[in-house]
Amino acid sequence: MKVCFIGLGSIGTRHCCNLTKICMEEKIPLEIHAVRSSNGKLRSELDDKNLHFLYSFEEMDSDYDAVFITNPTSKHYETLRKTADRSRCFFIEKPVFEHWNEDVSELQFRKDAVCYVAAPLRYTGVLQQAQNFVKTNNIYSARAISSSYLPDWRPGVDYRNTYSAHKELGGGVSIDLIHEWDYLTALFGFPEKIFSISGKYSHLEIDSDDLAVYIGAYQNLAVEVHLDYFGRKTVRQLELFTEDGTHIFDIANAKIIHPNGLIENFREEPNDKYFKEMRYFLSLTDDRDAISTNTIKHAADVLRLAEGIDL
């Protein structure tokens, strides 16, 4: 394989390491190019990856097996505009764009191109079980919550200096925690109507929104979503209300709690979901007829939902 990474921050480094490990296991020769804006120090995890560095898009080859767009969200659209003809397969970190209404028709992809936008929570054992559960049970309503304390997110880093704290840098719970609407649309599709409120409500020293609350109306289902930056106890879970009671899909603690008292535990390392996601993406590069489970259009529609705008 020959691939190119555009952006090697923390998430780009993670994807690069996972890709390398899979190729080693499968005995697939791997050549990695990386477009960089400077000669700054790389993360130590990349020390042995034998990367070939490029310093402009013009230096890129035209025949990559895959291109990874892992630079800041605000640069995704322009990066794709400049690189859409360099490969058939694109892995795009989420959120797909800074604004949901970017003109995708301007991106000159190849006719057989396949684009996948990152959606790692879908690959957790808990949510994969939720997918099976939804197919075989009548769901009356669903409630998703992601609540955690922003100052604890990045140990040793002043939260006030992170992008999450500043609206102009793309911060705010509606975009930062877009995972919830992503997995909900994967489970139930898109709501017919959405109602939302968002704003800055807590003591945190930030200018981005620290709370977003939504109600999504489906034909036979109602969905509630709560996202915040100020919860002192981390809670990330999906509650599904059915005839026999409430089933709790606890993503943060990797377990499912059923109303009859049964608890299913899933032993997972933090990287497991990213590793499974990478295996899925590599399957797209092998199959000319493959259809991405998270296309640019789907991801842009999710972004629109997160901003509280009906489709």
C-alpha positions as CSV (number, residue, x, y, z in Angstrom):
1,M,0.0,0.0,0.0
2,K,1.0,3.6,-0.6
3,V,-0.9,6.1,1.5
4,C,-0.6,9.8,2.4
5,F,-1.5,11.5,5.7
6,I,-2.3,15.2,5.7
7,G,-2.0,16.1,9.3
8,L,-0.1,14.2,12.0
9,G,-1.5,15.5,15.3
10,S,-2.8,13.1,17.9
11,I,-5.6,11.5,15.8
12,G,-3.5,11.3,12.7
13,T,-0.7,9.6,14.7
14,R,-3.2,7.1,16.1
15,H,-4.5,6.2,12.6
16,C,-1.0,6.0,11.2
17,C,0.1,3.6,14.0
18,N,-3.0,1.4,13.6
19,L,-2.6,1.3,9.9
20,T,1.1,0.3,10.3
21,K,0.2,-2.5,12.8
22,I,-2.5,-4.0,10.5
23,C,-0.2,-4.0,7.5
24,M,2.5,-5.7,9.5
25,E,0.0,-8.4,10.7
26,E,-1.2,-8.9,7.2
27,K,2.3,-8.7,5.7
28,I,1.3,-5.8,3.4
29,P,4.2,-3.6,2.3
30,L,3.4,-0.1,3.3
31,E,4.8,3.3,2.1
32,I,3.6,6.3,4.0
33,H,3.9,9.9,2.8
34,A,3.0,12.8,5.1
35,V,2.2,16.4,4.1
36,R,3.5,18.7,6.7
37,S,3.5,22.5,7.1
38,S,6.8,22.6,9.0
39,N,9.7,20.6,10.4
40,G,8.2,20.6,13.9
41,K,8.8,17.6,16.2
42,L,6.6,14.6,15.6
43,R,5.1,12.4,18.3
44,S,7.4,9.7,19.6
45,E,5.0,7.0,18.3
46,L,6.1,7.9,14.8
47,D,9.8,7.6,15.4
48,D,10.1,4.2,13.7
49,K,7.5,4.6,10.9
50,N,10.0,5.6,8.1
51,L,7.8,8.4,6.9
52,H,8.4,10.2,3.6
53,F,7.7,13.9,4.2
54,L,6.2,16.3,1.7
55,Y,5.8,20.1,2.2
56,S,3.2,21.0,-0.3
57,F,0.2,19.3,-2.0
58,E,2.1,19.6,-5.3
59,E,4.6,17.1,-4.1
60,M,2.0,14.4,-3.6
61,D,1.8,11.5,-6.0
62,S,-1.3,10.8,-8.1
63,D,-1.8,7.2,-7.3
64,Y,-2.2,6.7,-3.6
65,D,-4.2,3.7,-2.4
66,A,-5.7,6.0,0.3
67,V,-5.4,9.6,1.6
68,F,-6.0,10.4,5.2
69,I,-7.4,13.9,5.9
70,T,-6.5,14.4,9.6
71,N,-5.6,18.1,9.7
72,P,-7.8,20.7,11.5
73,T,-11.5,20.6,10.6
74,S,-11.4,24.1,9.2
75,K,-8.9,22.9,6.5
76,H,-10.8,19.7,5.4
77,Y,-12.7,21.2,2.5
78,E,-9.8,23.1,1.0
79,T,-7.5,20.0,1.5
80,L,-10.0,17.8,-0.4
81,R,-10.4,20.4,-3.1
82,K,-6.6,20.2,-3.7
83,T,-6.2,16.4,-3.4
84,A,-9.5,14.8,-4.6
85,D,-7.8,13.4,-7.7
86,R,-4.9,11.9,-5.9
87,S,-6.6,8.7,-4.8
88,R,-9.8,6.6,-5.0
89,C,-10.2,6.2,-1.2
90,F,-10.3,9.0,1.4
91,F,-10.5,8.7,5.2
92,I,-11.7,12.0,6.6
93,E,-11.6,12.8,10.3
94,K,-14.7,14.1,11.9
95,P,-16.4,16.6,11.7
96,V,-16.3,16.3,8.0
97,F,-16.3,20.1,7.5
98,E,-16.4,23.3,9.5
99,H,-19.8,24.2,7.9
100,W,-22.5,21.7,6.8
101,N,-23.3,23.5,3.5
102,E,-19.9,23.3,1.8
103,D,-20.4,22.7,-2.0
104,V,-19.3,19.1,-2.4
105,S,-19.9,19.2,-6.1
106,E,-16.8,21.4,-6.4
107,L,-14.6,18.5,-5.2
108,Q,-13.3,16.7,-8.3
109,F,-13.3,13.1,-7.0
110,R,-12.7,10.2,-9.4
111,K,-15.9,8.5,-10.6
112,D,-15.2,5.4,-8.5
113,A,-14.1,7.3,-5.4
114,V,-15.2,6.2,-1.9
115,C,-15.0,8.5,1.1
116,Y,-15.4,7.5,4.7
117,V,-15.8,10.0,7.5
118,A,-14.6,8.9,10.9
119,A,-17.2,7.5,13.3
120,P,-15.3,5.5,15.9
121,L,-18.1,5.1,18.5
122,R,-20.0,2.9,16.0
123,Y,-17.2,0.3,16.5
124,T,-17.6,0.0,20.2
125,G,-19.0,-3.4,21.4
126,V,-21.8,-1.6,23.2
127,L,-23.1,0.3,20.1
128,Q,-22.6,-2.7,17.8
129,Q,-24.9,-4.5,20.2
130,A,-27.3,-1.6,20.1
131,Q,-27.5,-1.9,16.3
132,N,-28.6,-5.5,16.7
133,F,-31.1,-4.6,19.5
134,V,-32.8,-1.9,17.4
135,K,-33.4,-4.3,14.6
136,T,-35.3,-6.8,16.7
137,N,-37.1,-4.6,19.3
138,N,-39.8,-2.0,19.2
139,I,-38.2,1.2,20.5
140,Y,-40.6,3.7,22.0
141,S,-38.1,6.4,22.6
142,A,-34.3,6.9,23.0
143,R,-32.2,9.2,25.2
144,A,-28.5,9.9,24.5
145,I,-26.2,11.8,26.9
146,S,-22.6,12.8,26.8
147,S,-21.7,14.7,30.0
148,S,-18.1,15.3,31.2
149,Y,-15.9,18.0,32.7
150,L,-13.9,19.9,30.0
151,P,-11.0,20.8,32.4
152,D,-10.4,17.1,32.9
153,W,-10.3,16.2,29.2
154,R,-6.6,16.9,28.5
155,P,-4.4,16.3,31.7
156,G,-1.7,18.9,32.0
157,V,-3.3,21.3,29.5
158,D,-5.2,24.5,30.4
159,Y,-8.7,23.9,29.0
160,R,-9.1,27.6,28.4
161,N,-6.4,27.4,25.7
162,T,-7.9,24.5,23.8
163,Y,-10.0,24.7,20.6
164,S,-13.0,23.3,22.6
165,A,-13.1,26.5,24.6
166,H,-13.3,28.9,21.7
167,K,-16.2,29.1,19.2
168,E,-14.1,30.7,16.5
169,L,-11.8,27.6,16.6
170,G,-14.7,25.2,16.1
171,G,-15.3,24.5,19.8
172,G,-18.6,23.9,21.5
173,V,-20.4,20.7,22.5
174,S,-22.6,20.5,19.5
175,I,-19.6,19.9,17.2
176,D,-17.1,18.5,19.7
177,L,-19.6,15.8,20.7
178,I,-21.1,15.1,17.3
179,H,-20.6,11.4,17.9
180,E,-24.0,11.2,19.5
181,W,-26.0,12.4,16.5
182,D,-23.7,10.3,14.3
183,Y,-24.6,7.0,16.0
184,L,-28.2,7.9,16.4
185,T,-28.6,8.5,12.7
186,A,-26.8,5.2,12.1
187,L,-29.4,3.5,14.4
188,F,-32.6,5.3,13.4
189,G,-31.9,7.5,10.4
190,F,-32.6,11.2,10.4
191,P,-35.5,12.8,12.3
192,E,-38.3,14.5,10.5
193,K,-38.1,17.5,12.8
194,I,-35.6,18.7,15.3
195,F,-35.9,21.1,18.2
196,S,-32.8,22.4,20.0
197,I,-31.3,24.9,22.5
198,S,-27.7,25.6,23.1
199,G,-25.5,28.1,24.9
200,K,-23.0,29.0,27.6
201,Y,-24.5,28.2,31.0
202,S,-21.8,27.1,33.4
203,H,-18.9,28.7,35.3
204,L,-16.3,27.5,32.8
205,E,-14.0,30.2,31.3
206,I,-14.9,29.6,27.7
207,D,-16.7,31.4,24.9
208,S,-18.1,28.3,23.2
209,D,-21.4,26.6,24.0
210,D,-21.1,24.3,27.0
211,L,-24.7,22.8,26.7
212,A,-26.8,21.6,23.8
213,V,-30.1,19.8,24.2
214,Y,-32.2,18.4,21.4
215,I,-35.4,16.6,20.7
216,G,-35.7,14.7,17.4
217,A,-39.1,13.7,16.1
218,Y,-39.4,10.6,14.0
219,Q,-42.6,9.0,12.6
220,N,-42.8,6.3,15.4
221,L,-40.0,7.4,17.7
222,A,-38.8,10.3,19.8
223,V,-35.1,10.9,20.6
224,E,-33.6,13.2,23.3
225,V,-30.0,14.3,23.3
226,H,-28.1,16.0,26.1
227,L,-24.5,17.2,25.5
228,D,-22.4,19.2,28.0
229,Y,-18.9,20.2,29.1
230,F,-19.6,20.6,32.8
231,G,-20.7,17.2,34.2
232,R,-18.3,16.3,37.0
233,K,-19.0,12.6,36.6
234,T,-18.4,11.3,33.0
235,V,-21.6,9.9,31.6
236,R,-21.8,8.7,28.0
237,Q,-24.7,6.3,27.3
238,L,-27.8,5.5,25.2
239,E,-31.1,4.6,26.9
240,L,-33.6,2.7,24.8
241,F,-37.2,2.6,26.2
242,T,-39.2,-0.5,25.2
243,E,-42.2,-2.5,26.3
244,D,-40.2,-4.5,28.9
245,G,-38.3,-1.5,30.3
246,T,-35.3,0.6,29.8
247,H,-32.1,-0.9,28.3
248,I,-29.0,1.2,29.1
249,F,-26.1,1.0,26.6
250,D,-23.3,2.5,28.8
251,I,-20.5,3.5,26.3
252,A,-18.3,5.1,28.9
253,N,-18.1,1.9,31.0
254,A,-18.4,-0.6,28.2
255,K,-21.5,-2.4,29.5
256,I,-25.2,-2.9,28.8
257,I,-27.7,-2.9,31.7
258,H,-31.0,-4.6,30.9
259,P,-34.2,-4.0,33.0
260,N,-34.3,-7.7,34.2
261,G,-30.9,-7.1,35.9
262,L,-28.7,-8.7,33.3
263,I,-25.5,-6.9,32.8
264,E,-23.3,-7.5,29.7
265,N,-19.7,-6.4,30.0
266,F,-17.4,-5.6,27.1
267,R,-13.6,-5.5,27.8
268,E,-12.2,-2.9,25.4
269,E,-9.1,-0.8,25.3
270,P,-9.5,2.8,24.3
271,N,-7.8,2.1,20.9
272,D,-9.9,-0.9,20.0
273,K,-12.6,1.0,18.3
274,Y,-10.1,3.0,16.2
275,F,-8.4,-0.3,15.3
276,K,-11.6,-1.9,14.1
277,E,-12.5,1.3,12.2
278,M,-9.2,1.1,10.4
279,R,-9.8,-2.5,9.4
280,Y,-13.2,-1.5,8.0
281,F,-11.7,1.4,6.0
282,L,-9.0,-0.9,4.5
283,S,-11.8,-3.2,3.3
284,L,-13.1,-0.2,1.3
285,T,-9.7,0.1,-0.5
286,D,-9.9,-3.6,-1.5
287,D,-13.4,-3.6,-2.9
288,R,-14.3,-1.6,-5.9
289,D,-18.0,-2.0,-5.3
290,A,-17.9,-1.1,-1.6
291,I,-20.2,1.6,-0.3
292,S,-19.1,3.7,2.6
293,T,-21.2,3.5,5.8
294,N,-20.5,7.2,6.5
295,T,-20.3,9.3,3.3
296,I,-19.5,12.9,3.1
297,K,-23.2,13.7,2.5
298,H,-24.3,11.7,5.5
299,A,-21.6,13.4,7.7
300,A,-22.6,16.8,6.4
301,D,-26.3,16.1,7.2
302,V,-25.2,15.0,10.7
303,L,-23.3,18.3,11.1
304,R,-26.5,20.1,10.1
305,L,-28.5,18.3,12.7
306,A,-25.9,19.1,15.3
307,E,-26.4,22.8,14.5
308,G,-30.2,22.3,15.1
309,I,-31.2,22.7,11.5
310,D,-33.9,20.5,9.9
311,L,-32.9,18.5,6.8
